[in-house]
Amino acid sequence: MKAVLDAFRKKIESLTFDELVEYTISGYEKYRELKLRDEENQRINTEVHIQYSKILEENRHLKEENSSLKELLRKEIEKNELKTRTTYGRSTEKLLSLINSAANKPEDFEDEKQTEEERAAEGRIISFPAVGNKGEHQGSEAGGKDGGNAGEQKKNRKASLKKSLENLPREVLYLLDIENLNTLYGEGNWRIAFWREHISVEKMPVSYYARYILTPVISSGLEHELHTIPYYNLLLPHTYASASMIADILYRKFVLSLPFHRQAIDYSMSGIDLSKQVILHWVNAIVPEFFERIRAYMTEYLIRSGYMQSDESYFQVNKDERGPGHKGFMWIHCTSEMLDIHPVIVFYYEATRGTEHLRQLFGEFIGYIICDAYISYQVLGKENPRITVAGCLMHCRRYLAEALFVNDISSMSDEEINTLSETKALLLIREIYIAENSLRDMSADERLKERQRTVKPRVDAFFEFIHSLIGPGMVLSERLNKAVQYAINQEEKLREFLNDGNIPCDNGHSERIIRAYSVGRANWLFADTLTGANVNAIMYSIVETAKANGAAVRLYLQYLLEKTAGAIDAGTADDRTFLESMMPWSSEYREYEEKLKRTALDSLKSLFVETVRPRTPIKRKQKATNDLAALNDTA
């Protein structure tokens, strides 16, 4: 570098003044050119930096958006997966069914050509560790009856159906075609060894009739003054309504879930011109007047029981005061399934899902409410120290099952599935249910004692495992974290059933009851008015309580209509003695049901004349020989 500078110095010193000026000017021009280029490069670099910063910012936003969209997509996939399982999967919540459903993903559509054997071969059987000493077959895991052998159950159902037909009227037909038998076997070459019996159930085509009630018009005195004996319809004056007809309409709607407009079509096809508008008028006028006091008495009975299970579901009302198509809620409250009393189930429609309904209805309630984790029940329990809220183990298990479903179990081995936290938690809950289900037939005191001995250790083991999942360094999926937090937050309430033998471990009983309402709602979708919503609540209370007590619902509705109409006319409809006789377990109703059934059977039996059993035909020649032999024997 120094040598270069020395050479440059010698060159400068050798130049003349003019040459030096010219050389300086040339150097300055090159300097200016380089400076301009440098300024341009700096401008370009600044622009590039700005563009680069924008690209970095856009890239950051795109990454965040991509991450957010991936998370939304994952949630939607999980949501659709759970929805598909709910729609097309198994209805049972037993552990083996849950795991099998997770391992064998349900399809929205199924090839109708596929055989049962092919479908069965597609399923995957996963081996799990044995549970307890008796295994899962000791009892139903979901809180129902023991599953037993499917073939044996089918056989028993068939035998039960045959036995039930013994009480029906009989029409006996002998199918004997003598000419055909002579052609097949030769005349006089066959005889009847015995008769083989075949049974079918028949439905009479006409089940309606018109009743004409005639009242005399009296002519009295010399002036022949005419006097009419008064008559009025106790159900609904100036109408064709009868107790049996209204009972039939209500039975079809609230038991068979047949909407009123479909009933009108069916009545029309039977030759009865009964429109939907007339049916609605009858029902909306009669149900509140006749059945509201009965539901109120059932509610009082429920409050006195001290153990109540509750749930709620949405219900749309078209002409609601808050606007068209507003969704209200149908609340269900029933006696605990563990109580050894007559079961009672009541429905109430409310415009909201708020706590006010519970405050008004159960302000004087003292005891236990078994429910899910919905906040209104928790608020009621905090406001009223006389009420203790017990949790639902079924909901806890449901959250864990959802967490299991989002795993790709189909690609896992049995060992990997068994190591999942979701599987371990579900297996622990299965042990609780197996132990609990073996105590269903015990008294409350015996059940409580056995729960402390066999169920409590399993509950302790479950919550010990749940708490181990929230330790330091534990990474859980969103669904599993939700399930774990639910179990931890509800632990005290989920353990409550261990303190009282009348408390079930879950709220599945009320969910099974509300299913009948949900099936009906799927058919008729909504109520047009608030009156219709209240009618629905009243009727489901009457119908579901009757079903729970083993009453013939149609006859029970007819009984209520007939007896209440007379009581209203006599002014005794609100007497407690009368209301007690209106319960489906009352001796008055049982006698009424038995009498009505017996009368109906006797009237039908008169339609069928008992026939004489045919005998083997005998040839004329053979008959003459037999007659001669008989005469000789007589002589």
C-alpha positions as semicolon CSV with decimal commas, in nm:
position;residue;x (nm);y (nm);z (nm)
1;M;0,000;0,000;0,000
2;K;0,292;0,241;0,084
3;A;0,463;0,163;-0,247
4;V;0,145;0,258;-0,432
5;L;0,126;0,590;-0,246
6;D;0,496;0,664;-0,317
7;A;0,445;0,599;-0,686
8;F;0,136;0,823;-0,689
9;R;0,334;1,101;-0,513
10;K;0,621;1,087;-0,769
11;K;0,364;1,100;-1,049
12;I;0,199;1,413;-0,901
13;E;0,531;1,585;-0,847
14;S;0,630;1,530;-1,210
15;L;0,317;1,701;-1,344
16;T;0,301;2,066;-1,454
17;F;0,046;2,302;-1,305
18;D;-0,193;2,275;-1,596
19;E;-0,161;1,899;-1,602
20;L;-0,219;1,894;-1,228
21;V;-0,535;2,108;-1,262
22;E;-0,663;1,885;-1,540
23;Y;-0,585;1,575;-1,340
24;T;-0,760;1,721;-1,031
25;I;-1,071;1,813;-1,226
26;S;-1,083;1,461;-1,372
27;G;-1,046;1,312;-1,023
28;Y;-1,321;1,538;-0,889
29;E;-1,560;1,431;-1,167
30;K;-1,493;1,067;-1,088
31;Y;-1,546;1,144;-0,719
32;R;-1,882;1,311;-0,794
33;E;-1,985;1,017;-1,005
34;L;-1,894;0,775;-0,728
35;K;-2,077;0,987;-0,472
36;L;-2,389;0,993;-0,686
37;R;-2,369;0,618;-0,725
38;D;-2,324;0,579;-0,351
39;E;-2,628;0,798;-0,282
40;E;-2,830;0,596;-0,530
41;N;-2,717;0,273;-0,367
42;Q;-2,810;0,408;-0,026
43;R;-3,156;0,503;-0,157
44;I;-3,195;0,159;-0,313
45;N;-3,078;-0,008;0,007
46;T;-3,326;0,197;0,210
47;E;-3,608;0,100;-0,027
48;V;-3,502;-0,264;-0,014
49;H;-3,490;-0,249;0,364
50;I;-3,839;-0,098;0,375
51;Q;-3,972;-0,365;0,137
52;Y;-3,790;-0,634;0,332
53;S;-3,946;-0,509;0,658
54;K;-4,289;-0,516;0,496
55;I;-4,231;-0,869;0,373
56;L;-4,118;-0,976;0,718
57;E;-4,428;-0,820;0,873
58;E;-4,657;-0,980;0,616
59;N;-4,483;-1,311;0,669
60;R;-4,534;-1,281;1,044
61;H;-4,904;-1,203;0,995
62;L;-4,941;-1,491;0,750
63;K;-4,775;-1,730;0,992
64;E;-5,005;-1,614;1,270
65;E;-5,307;-1,642;1,042
66;N;-5,195;-1,985;0,923
67;S;-5,149;-2,100;1,281
68;S;-5,490;-1,961;1,375
69;L;-5,655;-2,126;1,074
70;K;-5,487;-2,456;1,153
71;E;-5,620;-2,436;1,508
72;L;-5,969;-2,352;1,381
73;L;-5,947;-2,636;1,130
74;R;-5,838;-2,876;1,402
75;K;-6,127;-2,768;1,623
76;E;-6,374;-2,801;1,334
77;I;-6,239;-3,147;1,251
78;E;-6,276;-3,250;1,614
79;K;-6,621;-3,093;1,628
80;N;-6,736;-3,270;1,311
81;E;-6,579;-3,594;1,431
82;L;-6,773;-3,576;1,757
83;K;-7,090;-3,475;1,574
84;T;-7,052;-3,767;1,334
85;R;-7,003;-4,005;1,624
86;T;-7,310;-3,865;1,795
87;T;-7,518;-3,902;1,478
88;Y;-7,390;-4,231;1,341
89;G;-7,201;-4,389;1,631
90;R;-7,319;-4,613;1,909
91;S;-7,576;-4,481;2,151
92;T;-7,421;-4,667;2,443
93;E;-7,158;-4,502;2,659
94;K;-6,992;-4,820;2,778
95;L;-6,613;-4,801;2,770
96;L;-6,565;-5,081;2,518
97;S;-6,811;-4,914;2,283
98;L;-6,639;-4,577;2,326
99;I;-6,294;-4,721;2,255
100;N;-6,418;-4,928;1,962
101;S;-6,592;-4,621;1,821
102;A;-6,269;-4,423;1,849
103;A;-6,066;-4,697;1,683
104;N;-6,317;-4,762;1,403
105;K;-6,419;-4,426;1,268
106;P;-6,788;-4,405;1,164
107;E;-6,875;-4,324;0,807
108;D;-7,151;-4,085;0,709
109;F;-7,282;-4,325;0,445
110;E;-7,268;-4,698;0,414
111;D;-7,274;-4,917;0,107
112;E;-7,602;-5,108;0,115
113;K;-7,442;-5,398;-0,075
114;Q;-7,197;-5,456;0,207
115;T;-7,283;-5,767;0,406
116;E;-7,304;-5,791;0,783
117;E;-7,000;-6,019;0,780
118;E;-6,796;-5,763;0,587
119;R;-6,894;-5,484;0,825
120;A;-6,813;-5,698;1,126
121;A;-6,472;-5,785;0,983
122;E;-6,383;-5,417;0,957
123;G;-6,412;-5,359;1,332
124;R;-6,104;-5,367;1,549
125;I;-6,100;-5,549;1,880
126;I;-5,871;-5,387;2,137
127;S;-5,753;-5,581;2,441
128;F;-5,769;-5,402;2,774
129;P;-5,644;-5,506;3,116
130;A;-5,895;-5,697;3,331
131;V;-6,098;-5,490;3,573
132;G;-6,137;-5,591;3,937
133;N;-6,212;-5,951;4,017
134;K;-6,529;-5,997;3,820
135;G;-6,466;-5,823;3,487
136;E;-6,689;-5,595;3,291
137;H;-6,958;-5,853;3,230
138;Q;-7,054;-5,828;3,595
139;G;-7,292;-5,545;3,511
140;S;-7,381;-5,277;3,266
141;E;-7,127;-4,998;3,277
142;A;-7,360;-4,713;3,182
143;G;-7,602;-4,757;3,466
144;G;-7,857;-4,985;3,302
145;K;-7,950;-5,348;3,339
146;D;-7,707;-5,628;3,274
147;G;-7,660;-5,684;2,905
148;G;-7,673;-6,065;2,921
149;N;-7,672;-6,291;2,617
150;A;-7,823;-6,131;2,305
151;G;-7,967;-6,459;2,176
152;E;-8,123;-6,534;2,514
153;Q;-8,276;-6,187;2,528
154;K;-8,430;-6,229;2,183
155;K;-8,572;-6,567;2,288
156;N;-8,718;-6,419;2,606
157;R;-8,876;-6,130;2,415
158;K;-9,039;-6,372;2,174
159;A;-9,173;-6,583;2,460
160;S;-9,299;-6,271;2,635
161;L;-9,483;-6,159;2,320
162;K;-9,651;-6,498;2,286
163;K;-9,756;-6,490;2,648
164;S;-9,905;-6,140;2,612
165;L;-10,129;-6,263;2,328
166;E;-10,300;-6,512;2,560
167;N;-10,517;-6,231;2,703
168;L;-10,645;-6,119;2,363
169;P;-10,972;-6,240;2,207
170;R;-10,918;-6,539;1,981
171;E;-11,035;-6,613;1,632
172;V;-10,964;-6,979;1,552
173;L;-10,941;-7,079;1,184
174;Y;-10,886;-7,435;1,061
175;L;-10,720;-7,444;0,721
176;L;-10,837;-7,774;0,574
177;D;-10,868;-7,826;0,196
178;I;-11,001;-8,182;0,165
179;E;-11,004;-8,190;-0,216
180;N;-10,640;-8,082;-0,232
181;L;-10,538;-8,339;0,032
182;N;-10,726;-8,614;-0,159
183;T;-10,536;-8,517;-0,472
184;L;-10,201;-8,519;-0,292
185;Y;-10,237;-8,836;-0,081
186;G;-10,535;-9,025;-0,226
187;E;-10,894;-9,035;-0,103
188;G;-10,928;-9,231;0,217
189;N;-10,551;-9,272;0,240
190;W;-10,483;-8,995;0,490
191;R;-10,596;-8,876;0,830
192;I;-10,535;-8,577;1,060
193;A;-10,268;-8,673;1,311
194;F;-10,273;-8,341;1,498
195;W;-10,294;-7,967;1,435
196;R;-9,994;-7,735;1,430
197;E;-10,065;-7,390;1,574
198;H;-9,958;-7,065;1,405
199;I;-10,034;-6,728;1,566
200;S;-10,059;-6,380;1,417
201;V;-10,161;-6,047;1,569
202;E;-10,445;-5,873;1,388
203;K;-10,565;-5,513;1,398
204;M;-10,932;-5,430;1,354
205;P;-10,973;-5,168;1,078
206;V;-11,230;-4,949;1,258
207;S;-11,171;-4,830;1,614
208;Y;-11,396;-4,523;1,624
209;Y;-11,771;-4,495;1,658
210;A;-12,022;-4,215;1,704
211;R;-12,222;-4,200;2,028
212;Y;-12,560;-4,031;2,001
213;I;-12,694;-3,911;2,334
214;L;-13,066;-3,842;2,328
215;T;-13,237;-3,642;2,600
216;P;-13,617;-3,641;2,624
217;V;-13,828;-3,334;2,558
218;I;-14,117;-3,352;2,807
219;S;-14,467;-3,233;2,737
220;S;-14,654;-3,158;3,061
221;G;-14,990;-3,023;3,170
222;L;-15,306;-2,956;2,978
223;E;-15,128;-2,687;2,781
224;H;-14,862;-2,942;2,680
225;E;-14,571;-2,722;2,776
226;L;-14,243;-2,857;2,642
227;H;-13,945;-2,896;2,878
228;T;-13,596;-3,004;2,766
229;I;-13,381;-3,212;2,999
230;P;-13,048;-3,022;3,000
231;Y;-12,726;-3,185;2,878
232;Y;-12,382;-3,037;2,827
233;N;-12,042;-3,178;2,745
234;L;-11,839;-3,173;3,066
235;L;-11,511;-3,161;2,874
236;L;-11,585;-2,879;2,633
237;P;-11,944;-2,751;2,585
238;H;-12,093;-2,751;2,236
239;T;-11,824;-2,977;2,088
240;Y;-11,794;-3,340;1,978
241;A;-11,503;-3,399;2,217
242;S;-11,509;-3,706;2,440
243;A;-11,265;-3,833;2,703
244;S;-11,165;-4,132;2,491
245;M;-11,108;-3,916;2,181
246;I;-10,905;-3,648;2,362
247;A;-10,704;-3,924;2,530
248;D;-10,633;-4,074;2,188
249;I;-10,517;-3,737;2,050
250;L;-10,292;-3,669;2,349
251;Y;-10,152;-4,022;2,343
252;R;-10,058;-3,992;1,977
253;K;-9,891;-3,654;2,026
254;F;-9,703;-3,701;2,351
255;V;-9,631;-4,074;2,348
256;L;-9,609;-4,158;1,978
257;S;-9,475;-3,810;1,887
258;L;-9,730;-3,767;1,607
259;P;-9,790;-3,396;1,529
260;F;-10,147;-3,268;1,520
261;H;-10,150;-3,205;1,145
262;R;-10,047;-3,568;1,078
263;Q;-10,319;-3,683;1,316
264;A;-10,571;-3,476;1,122
265;I;-10,460;-3,653;0,803
266;D;-10,491;-3,994;0,968
267;Y;-10,837;-3,915;1,106
268;S;-10,942;-3,797;0,760
269;M;-10,826;-4,127;0,608
270;S;-11,036;-4,306;0,871
271;G;-11,342;-4,110;0,755
272;I;-11,342;-3,851;1,038
273;D;-11,326;-3,491;0,920
274;L;-11,130;-3,360;1,218
275;S;-10,905;-3,067;1,128
276;K;-10,582;-2,959;1,294
277;Q;-10,743;-2,632;1,407
278;V;-11,021;-2,818;1,588
279;I;-10,769;-3,050;1,755
280;L;-10,559;-2,751;1,869
281;H;-10,869;-2,579;2,009
282;W;-10,968;-2,886;2,205
283;V;-10,619;-2,954;2,344
284;N;-10,531;-2,593;2,436
285;A;-10,865;-2,549;2,613
286;I;-10,877;-2,881;2,798
287;V;-10,517;-2,955;2,906
288;P;-10,450;-2,645;3,123
289;E;-10,796;-2,664;3,282
290;F;-10,786;-3,036;3,359
291;F;-10,419;-3,128;3,408
292;E;-10,240;-2,824;3,556
293;R;-10,356;-2,904;3,911
294;I;-10,238;-3,263;3,869
295;R;-9,890;-3,150;3,764
296;A;-9,883;-2,911;4,062
297;Y;-9,962;-3,201;4,296
298;M;-9,686;-3,410;4,133
299;T;-9,442;-3,121;4,184
300;E;-9,534;-3,102;4,551
301;Y;-9,475;-3,478;4,580
302;L;-9,136;-3,431;4,413
303;I;-9,034;-3,153;4,652
304;R;-9,127;-3,367;4,950
305;S;-8,907;-3,652;4,826
306;G;-8,585;-3,465;4,912
307;Y;-8,391;-3,615;4,618
308;M;-8,432;-3,466;4,273
309;Q;-8,261;-3,507;3,935
310;S;-8,275;-3,217;3,692
311;D;-8,188;-3,134;3,333
312;E;-8,301;-2,895;3,062
313;S;-8,327;-2,873;2,683
314;Y;-8,414;-2,599;2,435
315;F;-8,765;-2,544;2,303
316;Q;-8,861;-2,303;2,024
317;V;-9,177;-2,091;2,047
318;N;-9,281;-1,906;1,732
319;K;-9,499;-1,635;1,886
320;D;-9,291;-1,540;2,186
321;E;-9,325;-1,199;2,351
322;R;-8,954;-1,138;2,290
323;G;-8,981;-1,201;1,918
324;P;-9,063;-1,474;1,664
325;G;-8,876;-1,803;1,676
326;H;-8,728;-1,745;2,018
327;K;-8,573;-2,048;2,188
328;G;-8,687;-2,107;2,542
329;F;-8,608;-2,405;2,762
330;M;-8,792;-2,713;2,881
331;W;-8,681;-2,803;3,233
332;I;-8,721;-3,158;3,363
333;H;-8,722;-3,253;3,730
334;C;-8,773;-3,607;3,858
335;T;-8,736;-3,810;4,175
336;S;-8,402;-3,984;4,222
337;E;-8,390;-4,323;4,051
338;M;-8,244;-4,468;4,371
339;L;-8,547;-4,378;4,584
340;D;-8,786;-4,656;4,681
341;I;-9,096;-4,446;4,613
342;H;-9,336;-4,387;4,326
343;P;-9,139;-4,205;4,055
344;V;-9,258;-3,858;3,953
345;I;-9,141;-3,656;3,652
346;V;-9,242;-3,295;3,586
347;F;-9,164;-3,064;3,293
348;Y;-9,176;-2,685;3,300
349;Y;-9,134;-2,442;3,013
350;E;-8,937;-2,123;3,082
351;A;-8,839;-1,847;2,843
352;T;-8,483;-1,843;2,979
353;R;-8,228;-2,079;3,128
354;G;-8,174;-1,857;3,430
355;T;-8,182;-1,948;3,796
356;E;-8,514;-1,773;3,861
357;H;-8,711;-2,080;3,756
358;L;-8,529;-2,293;4,014
359;R;-8,576;-2,027;4,283
360;Q;-8,952;-2,007;4,229
361;L;-9,016;-2,378;4,194
362;F;-8,784;-2,510;4,465
363;G;-8,766;-2,229;4,716
364;E;-8,898;-2,465;4,984
365;F;-8,700;-2,769;4,868
366;I;-8,473;-2,934;5,122
367;G;-8,242;-3,206;5,002
368;Y;-8,022;-3,302;4,709
369;I;-8,028;-3,200;4,343
370;I;-7,841;-3,431;4,105
371;C;-7,745;-3,244;3,788
372;D;-7,469;-3,148;3,549
373;A;-7,231;-2,856;3,605
374;Y;-7,466;-2,588;3,468
375;I;-7,420;-2,267;3,668
376;S;-7,786;-2,216;3,768
377;Y;-7,783;-2,527;3,987
378;Q;-7,458;-2,419;4,148
379;V;-7,601;-2,071;4,217
380;L;-7,914;-2,222;4,375
381;G;-7,698;-2,445;4,596
382;K;-7,493;-2,146;4,715
383;E;-7,803;-1,933;4,781
384;N;-7,990;-2,203;4,968
385;P;-7,786;-2,387;5,234
386;R;-8,065;-2,646;5,264
387;I;-7,987;-2,768;4,911
388;T;-7,686;-2,984;4,827
389;V;-7,584;-3,019;4,462
390;A;-7,446;-3,357;4,349
391;G;-7,252;-3,396;4,024
392;C;-7,282;-3,625;3,724
393;L;-7,007;-3,880;3,659
394;M;-7,150;-3,945;3,314
395;H;-7,065;-3,590;3,204
396;C;-6,713;-3,633;3,338
397;R;-6,672;-3,952;3,138
398;R;-6,820;-3,784;2,830
399;Y;-6,549;-3,516;2,830
400;L;-6,282;-3,784;2,856
401;A;-6,442;-3,978;2,570
402;E;-6,435;-3,664;2,353
403;A;-6,066;-3,623;2,435
404;L;-6,009;-3,983;2,329
405;F;-6,197;-3,944;2,002
406;V;-5,964;-3,672;1,869
407;N;-5,669;-3,913;1,881
408;D;-5,582;-4,115;1,573
409;I;-5,632;-4,449;1,746
410;S;-5,660;-4,642;1,421
411;S;-5,286;-4,600;1,365
412;M;-5,192;-4,703;1,722
413;S;-5,114;-5,043;1,865
414;D;-5,308;-5,183;2,162
415;E;-5,015;-5,103;2,390
416;E;-5,005;-4,741;2,272
417;I;-5,380;-4,703;2,323
418;N;-5,354;-4,841;2,675
419;T;-5,082;-4,588;2,758
420;L;-5,303;-4,289;2,664
421;S;-5,410;-4,080;2,963
422;E;-5,763;-4,070;2,824
423;T;-5,779;-4,451;2,814
424;K;-5,642;-4,486;3,167
425;A;-5,898;-4,238;3,301
426;L;-6,185;-4,412;3,120
427;L;-6,074;-4,750;3,255
428;L;-6,078;-4,609;3,608
429;I;-6,431;-4,474;3,556
430;R;-6,533;-4,813;3,421
431;E;-6,424;-4,970;3,748
432;I;-6,641;-4,722;3,939
433;Y;-6,947;-4,808;3,730
434;I;-6,897;-5,182;3,757
435;A;-6,875;-5,159;4,135
436;E;-7,169;-4,919;4,153
437;N;-7,401;-5,119;3,927
438;S;-7,375;-5,425;4,148
439;L;-7,542;-5,224;4,428
440;R;-7,855;-5,114;4,242
441;D;-8,091;-5,366;4,404
442;M;-7,980;-5,288;4,760
443;S;-8,152;-5,064;5,011
444;A;-8,013;-4,714;5,061
445;D;-7,836;-4,806;5,386
446;E;-7,683;-5,122;5,241
447;R;-7,580;-4,936;4,927
448;L;-7,409;-4,662;5,129
449;K;-7,215;-4,917;5,332
450;E;-7,099;-5,105;5,023
451;R;-7,010;-4,782;4,844
452;Q;-6,771;-4,693;5,123
453;R;-6,615;-5,037;5,099
454;T;-6,596;-5,098;4,720
455;V;-6,674;-4,778;4,528
456;K;-6,491;-4,512;4,730
457;P;-6,142;-4,663;4,676
458;R;-6,203;-4,661;4,302
459;V;-6,323;-4,300;4,309
460;D;-6,010;-4,208;4,507
461;A;-5,793;-4,385;4,250
462;F;-5,962;-4,198;3,964
463;F;-5,912;-3,853;4,116
464;E;-5,557;-3,937;4,220
465;F;-5,482;-4,010;3,854
466;I;-5,662;-3,694;3,739
467;H;-5,458;-3,477;3,976
468;S;-5,137;-3,641;3,850
469;L;-5,210;-3,504;3,503
470;I;-5,171;-3,140;3,609
471;G;-4,821;-3,169;3,752
472;P;-4,517;-2,973;3,626
473;G;-4,406;-3,061;3,275
474;M;-4,741;-3,223;3,182
475;V;-4,860;-3,128;2,832
476;L;-5,226;-3,212;2,761
477;S;-5,440;-3,173;2,453
478;E;-5,707;-2,907;2,464
479;R;-5,987;-3,164;2,498
480;L;-5,809;-3,361;2,769
481;N;-5,726;-3,043;2,958
482;K;-6,094;-2,949;2,947
483;A;-6,191;-3,294;3,080
484;V;-5,932;-3,278;3,357
485;Q;-6,039;-2,928;3,464
486;Y;-6,404;-3,040;3,469
487;A;-6,321;-3,336;3,694
488;I;-6,111;-3,123;3,930
489;N;-6,364;-2,839;3,951
490;Q;-6,651;-3,083;4,012
491;E;-6,464;-3,326;4,239
492;E;-6,655;-3,238;4,555
493;K;-6,991;-3,273;4,379
494;L;-6,887;-3,590;4,196
495;R;-6,800;-3,749;4,531
496;E;-7,133;-3,652;4,690
497;F;-7,303;-3,983;4,599
498;L;-7,060;-4,161;4,832
499;N;-7,229;-3,989;5,130
500;D;-7,590;-4,097;5,067
501;G;-7,732;-4,421;4,929
502;N;-8,026;-4,240;4,765
503;I;-7,801;-4,034;4,535
504;P;-7,708;-4,188;4,196
505;C;-7,354;-4,146;4,067
506;D;-7,475;-3,970;3,751
507;N;-7,771;-3,786;3,604
508;G;-7,833;-4,033;3,324
509;H;-8,185;-4,106;3,451
510;S;-8,312;-3,756;3,367
511;E;-8,128;-3,761;3,033
512;R;-8,301;-4,085;2,938
513;I;-8,637;-3,937;3,034
514;I;-8,584;-3,617;2,837
515;R;-8,506;-3,824;2,529
516;A;-8,879;-3,889;2,473
517;Y;-8,932;-3,513;2,459
518;S;-8,635;-3,471;2,223
519;V;-8,776;-3,735;1,985
520;G;-9,110;-3,555;1,983
521;R;-8,945;-3,218;1,923
522;A;-8,767;-3,364;1,620
523;N;-9,114;-3,436;1,472
524;W;-9,312;-3,122;1,554
525;L;-9,009;-2,885;1,584
526;F;-9,174;-2,603;1,782
527;A;-9,478;-2,469;1,963
528;D;-9,669;-2,189;1,795
529;T;-9,766;-2,004;2,115
530;L;-9,675;-1,987;2,482
531;T;-10,000;-2,171;2,556
532;G;-9,880;-2,455;2,335
533;A;-9,543;-2,460;2,513
534;N;-9,715;-2,485;2,851
535;V;-9,945;-2,760;2,719
536;N;-9,637;-2,955;2,610
537;A;-9,480;-2,920;2,954
538;I;-9,799;-3,030;3,133
539;M;-9,860;-3,326;2,907
540;Y;-9,504;-3,459;2,920
541;S;-9,530;-3,441;3,299
542;I;-9,847;-3,651;3,297
543;V;-9,732;-3,897;3,030
544;E;-9,378;-3,960;3,156
545;T;-9,496;-4,007;3,515
546;A;-9,758;-4,254;3,394
547;K;-9,496;-4,446;3,193
548;A;-9,256;-4,454;3,490
549;N;-9,529;-4,608;3,707
550;G;-9,628;-4,873;3,453
551;A;-9,972;-4,727;3,374
552;A;-10,145;-4,774;3,038
553;V;-10,101;-4,415;2,923
554;R;-10,403;-4,393;2,696
555;L;-10,635;-4,533;2,960
556;Y;-10,474;-4,314;3,227
557;L;-10,542;-4,001;3,021
558;Q;-10,901;-4,110;2,970
559;Y;-10,934;-4,173;3,344
560;L;-10,803;-3,825;3,428
561;L;-11,038;-3,658;3,180
562;E;-11,347;-3,845;3,298
563;K;-11,284;-3,807;3,671
564;T;-11,157;-3,447;3,658
565;A;-11,454;-3,335;3,448
566;G;-11,692;-3,465;3,714
567;A;-11,481;-3,320;3,997
568;I;-11,472;-2,974;3,835
569;D;-11,850;-2,986;3,795
570;A;-11,887;-3,091;4,160
571;G;-11,630;-2,835;4,285
572;T;-11,396;-3,098;4,436
573;A;-11,118;-3,093;4,175
574;D;-10,870;-2,924;4,410
575;D;-10,926;-3,152;4,710
576;R;-10,612;-3,337;4,811
577;T;-10,800;-3,665;4,843
578;F;-10,917;-3,632;4,485
579;L;-10,570;-3,536;4,356
580;E;-10,415;-3,835;4,530
581;S;-10,664;-4,060;4,352
582;M;-10,551;-3,906;4,021
583;M;-10,195;-4,038;4,058
584;P;-10,108;-4,331;3,827
585;W;-10,024;-4,552;4,126
586;S;-10,357;-4,496;4,304
587;S;-10,582;-4,794;4,369
588;E;-10,873;-4,602;4,211
589;Y;-10,690;-4,578;3,881
590;R;-10,567;-4,937;3,889
591;E;-10,922;-5,060;3,936
592;Y;-11,040;-4,834;3,652
593;E;-10,767;-4,964;3,418
594;E;-10,840;-5,328;3,498
595;K;-11,215;-5,278;3,452
596;L;-11,173;-5,097;3,120
597;K;-10,938;-5,361;2,984
598;R;-11,169;-5,642;3,093
599;T;-11,472;-5,471;2,940
600;A;-11,289;-5,413;2,609
601;L;-11,178;-5,775;2,591
602;D;-11,524;-5,909;2,672
603;S;-11,682;-5,695;2,401
604;L;-11,429;-5,814;2,144
605;K;-11,463;-6,178;2,241
606;S;-11,830;-6,164;2,145
607;L;-11,725;-6,100;1,784
608;F;-11,558;-6,440;1,750
609;V;-11,760;-6,762;1,764
610;E;-11,566;-7,069;1,869
611;T;-11,549;-7,313;1,580
612;V;-11,565;-7,692;1,597
613;R;-11,241;-7,868;1,517
614;P;-11,275;-8,057;1,185
615;R;-11,226;-8,435;1,181
616;T;-11,072;-8,664;0,920
617;P;-11,336;-8,730;0,647
618;I;-11,444;-9,094;0,605
619;K;-11,556;-9,265;0,284
620;R;-11,926;-9,349;0,257
621;K;-11,856;-9,723;0,238
622;Q;-11,626;-9,707;0,537
623;K;-11,881;-9,490;0,720
624;A;-12,157;-9,750;0,661
625;T;-11,935;-10,027;0,793
626;N;-11,855;-9,822;1,102
627;D;-12,224;-9,745;1,160
628;L;-12,311;-10,117;1,132
629;A;-12,037;-10,208;1,375
630;A;-12,166;-9,947;1,615
631;L;-12,520;-10,090;1,596
632;N;-12,392;-10,443;1,659
633;D;-12,200;-10,319;1,961
634;T;-12,516;-10,155;2,091
635;A;-12,718;-10,475;2,045
